[in-house]
């Protein structure tokens, strides 16, 4: 479930939107790997790499959300 801040950023922030799209692409690829009964060594490496990349993107998105929140009028830290 998306937060109001996330929805605002998706609508107004190109960088956030790019990060979210990239995150979704990695999720989709990971989902396709998870459904396989057996992963090759290369696929296992790709799975680990994708998980790390997704986590990095999530961290960047959360940082942008936090920056957006602190800029809002009436925000109490």
N, C-alpha and C positions, 0 to 999 in steps of 0.2 A: 504494500500500500504506500503510495507516494505521499510525502508531506507537502503542505502548502508552500514551504520554502523551495522544495525540490521542483514542484510544479512551476513556480515563478522562474526559477533558474532555467528550466527546460524551455520555457517560452521566451526568455529574454537574454540568455547568456550563451553565446556560441561555443565557448570553451567547455562549459558544463554539458551542453548538448552533444558535443563531439565525444567527450569522455563517456557519457551514457551510451551512445551508439556503439562505441568501441567495446565497452563492457558487455553490452548485449550480444555482440558478435562473438566474443570469447565464450560467453555462457552457452550460446547456441552450439559452438564447436565442442565445448566440453560435454554438453548433453549428448551429442552424437557419439562421442567416445565412450561415455558411460553405458550406452545401450549395447555396446559390443560385448560379446561373451569373452573375447580374448583380445588383449592389446599387444601389438608388437613392441619391441624395445623402443623404437622411434616414437610410437604413439604414447608410451608411458612417459617418455621425456617431454613430449608435447603437452601431455596432461599436466605435469608438474609446472611447466613453463606458463601455460595458460592460467593456472590457478594463481601463480605469483603475479602475473600481469593483471588479472582481475582484481586482486587485492590492492595492488598499487593504484589502479584506477579508482577503486572504491575509496581509498584514502584521499586521493586528490579531490574527488567529488565531495567528500565529507568536509574537507578543508574549505572548499568554495562555499558550501552551505553555511559553515560556521562564520566565514567572513561576511556573507550576506546577512546573517542574523545580527551580527554586531553592528552593521551599518544601518539597521532599521531604526527609525525614530521610536523613542520610548523603550528601547531595549535596555534591560537591566542585567548587568553582568553578574 
